[in-house]
Amino acid sequence: QVQPVESGGGLVQPGGSLSLSCTVSGSGIPTYAVGWYRQPPGKQRELVACIRNTGSTEYPDSVKGRFTISRGSGGAALTLQMSSLQPEDTAVYYCNLKVSDIWCGNPFGPWGRGTQVTVSS
């Protein structure tokens, strides 16, 4: 399978914002449910956001109201808009383009290299 490519990470101060993108070469985003996940240092990977083909979205309480997942125009990319960032959001962020419609915590597509997000003053 084609590996996704995450981009947009970087260093940001607490309270700041970032927008991450996930793309695949040569094609658009598949029609599976898709999601964003993150792995903080020393911790396990966790769900950040997912969006189903119906347009419904799901967020854990840790990011609800601050993060927004969306499909780009024409389905060319997957975006994660993040605001009010805090040090606890520091992690490597990954996207997965094959996610169970039943449970967003079950991604089964290939992983990319991720993009580092560091929130620090």
DRENDO-1510 file (C-alpha; in Angstrom, 1 decimal, always signed):
<recs>
REC; n; res; u; v; w
REC; 1; GLN; +0.0; +0.0; +0.0 .
REC; 2; VAL; +1.0; +3.6; -0.6 .
REC; 3; GLN; +2.5; +5.2; +2.5 .
REC; 4; PRO; +0.8; +8.4; +3.8 .
REC; 5; VAL; +3.0; +11.5; +4.3 .
REC; 6; GLU; +2.3; +13.7; +7.2 .
REC; 7; SER; +3.5; +17.3; +7.3 .
REC; 8; GLY; +3.0; +20.6; +9.1 .
REC; 9; GLY; +4.5; +19.8; +12.5 .
REC; 10; GLY; +7.0; +22.0; +14.3 .
REC; 11; LEU; +7.7; +24.0; +17.4 .
REC; 12; VAL; +4.9; +26.1; +18.8 .
REC; 13; GLN; +4.3; +28.0; +22.0 .
REC; 14; PRO; +1.5; +27.1; +24.4 .
REC; 15; GLY; -1.8; +28.5; +23.2 .
REC; 16; GLY; -0.6; +28.5; +19.6 .
REC; 17; SER; -2.1; +26.7; +16.6 .
REC; 18; LEU; -0.9; +24.3; +13.9 .
REC; 19; SER; -2.4; +22.7; +10.9 .
REC; 20; LEU; -1.2; +19.2; +9.9 .
REC; 21; SER; -1.8; +17.6; +6.5 .
REC; 22; CYS; -1.8; +14.0; +5.4 .
REC; 23; THR; -1.4; +13.1; +1.7 .
REC; 24; VAL; -0.7; +10.1; -0.5 .
REC; 25; SER; +1.3; +10.3; -3.7 .
REC; 26; GLY; -0.4; +9.8; -7.0 .
REC; 27; SER; -3.9; +9.5; -5.6 .
REC; 28; GLY; -6.5; +11.0; -3.3 .
REC; 29; ILE; -7.5; +10.0; +0.2 .
REC; 30; PRO; -9.3; +6.6; +0.2 .
REC; 31; THR; -13.0; +6.4; +1.0 .
REC; 32; TYR; -12.4; +4.5; +4.2 .
REC; 33; ALA; -12.9; +6.1; +7.6 .
REC; 34; VAL; -9.6; +8.0; +8.2 .
REC; 35; GLY; -8.0; +9.3; +11.3 .
REC; 36; TRP; -5.2; +11.1; +13.1 .
REC; 37; TYR; -3.2; +9.5; +15.9 .
REC; 38; ARG; -0.3; +10.6; +18.1 .
REC; 39; GLN; +2.4; +9.1; +20.2 .
REC; 40; PRO; +3.7; +11.3; +23.1 .
REC; 41; PRO; +7.3; +10.5; +24.3 .
REC; 42; GLY; +7.3; +7.5; +26.4 .
REC; 43; LYS; +3.6; +6.7; +25.9 .
REC; 44; GLN; +1.5; +4.6; +23.6 .
REC; 45; ARG; -0.1; +5.8; +20.4 .
REC; 46; GLU; -3.6; +7.2; +20.8 .
REC; 47; LEU; -6.5; +8.3; +18.7 .
REC; 48; VAL; -6.7; +12.1; +18.1 .
REC; 49; ALA; -9.5; +12.3; +15.6 .
REC; 50; CYS; -11.3; +10.4; +12.9 .
REC; 51; ILE; -13.8; +11.1; +10.2 .
REC; 52; ARG; -16.1; +8.7; +8.5 .
REC; 53; ASN; -17.5; +8.7; +5.0 .
REC; 54; THR; -20.8; +9.9; +6.4 .
REC; 55; GLY; -19.0; +13.0; +7.6 .
REC; 56; SER; -19.3; +12.2; +11.3 .
REC; 57; THR; -16.3; +12.9; +13.4 .
REC; 58; GLU; -15.0; +11.5; +16.7 .
REC; 59; TYR; -12.6; +13.1; +19.2 .
REC; 60; PRO; -11.3; +12.0; +22.6 .
REC; 61; ASP; -12.0; +14.4; +25.5 .
REC; 62; SER; -8.4; +15.4; +25.6 .
REC; 63; VAL; -8.7; +17.3; +22.3 .
REC; 64; LYS; -12.4; +17.9; +21.9 .
REC; 65; GLY; -13.2; +21.5; +21.1 .
REC; 66; ARG; -9.6; +22.2; +20.1 .
REC; 67; PHE; -8.8; +19.9; +17.2 .
REC; 68; THR; -10.8; +19.6; +14.0 .
REC; 69; ILE; -10.3; +16.9; +11.3 .
REC; 70; SER; -11.5; +17.5; +7.8 .
REC; 71; ARG; -11.0; +16.2; +4.3 .
REC; 72; GLY; -9.5; +18.6; +1.8 .
REC; 73; SER; -11.3; +19.7; -1.3 .
REC; 74; GLY; -11.7; +16.9; -3.8 .
REC; 75; GLY; -10.5; +14.4; -1.2 .
REC; 76; ALA; -6.8; +15.2; -2.0 .
REC; 77; ALA; -5.7; +15.5; +1.6 .
REC; 78; LEU; -6.6; +15.0; +5.2 .
REC; 79; THR; -6.2; +17.9; +7.6 .
REC; 80; LEU; -5.9; +18.3; +11.4 .
REC; 81; GLN; -6.4; +21.8; +12.6 .
REC; 82; MET; -5.1; +22.3; +16.2 .
REC; 83; SER; -5.6; +25.2; +18.4 .
REC; 84; SER; -5.0; +26.1; +22.1 .
REC; 85; LEU; -2.0; +23.8; +22.1 .
REC; 86; GLN; -0.5; +22.7; +25.4 .
REC; 87; PRO; +2.7; +20.9; +26.3 .
REC; 88; GLU; +0.6; +17.7; +26.8 .
REC; 89; ASP; -0.1; +17.8; +23.0 .
REC; 90; THR; +3.6; +17.2; +22.3 .
REC; 91; ALA; +3.9; +14.0; +20.2 .
REC; 92; VAL; +4.6; +12.5; +16.9 .
REC; 93; TYR; +1.4; +12.8; +14.9 .
REC; 94; TYR; +0.4; +10.1; +12.4 .
REC; 95; CYS; -2.5; +9.6; +10.0 .
REC; 96; ASN; -4.0; +6.4; +9.0 .
REC; 97; LEU; -6.2; +6.1; +5.9 .
REC; 98; LYS; -7.9; +2.8; +6.7 .
REC; 99; VAL; -9.8; +2.9; +9.9 .
REC; 100; SER; -12.7; +0.8; +11.1 .
REC; 101; ASP; -16.1; +2.5; +10.7 .
REC; 102; ILE; -17.1; +0.7; +13.9 .
REC; 103; TRP; -14.2; +1.8; +16.1 .
REC; 104; CYS; -11.9; +4.6; +15.3 .
REC; 105; GLY; -9.3; +3.1; +17.6 .
REC; 106; ASN; -8.7; +0.3; +15.1 .
REC; 107; PRO; -6.6; +1.7; +12.2 .
REC; 108; PHE; -5.3; -1.0; +9.8 .
REC; 109; GLY; -3.7; +0.9; +7.0 .
REC; 110; PRO; +0.0; +1.6; +6.7 .
REC; 111; TRP; +1.7; +4.2; +8.8 .
REC; 112; GLY; +3.8; +7.0; +7.6 .
REC; 113; ARG; +6.8; +8.5; +9.3 .
REC; 114; GLY; +4.7; +11.0; +11.2 .
REC; 115; THR; +5.3; +14.7; +11.9 .
REC; 116; GLN; +6.7; +16.0; +15.2 .
REC; 117; VAL; +4.7; +18.6; +17.1 .
REC; 118; THR; +6.4; +20.2; +20.1 .
REC; 119; VAL; +4.6; +22.6; +22.3 .
REC; 120; SER; +7.0; +24.5; +24.5 .
REC; 121; SER; +7.8; +28.0; +25.7 .
</recs>
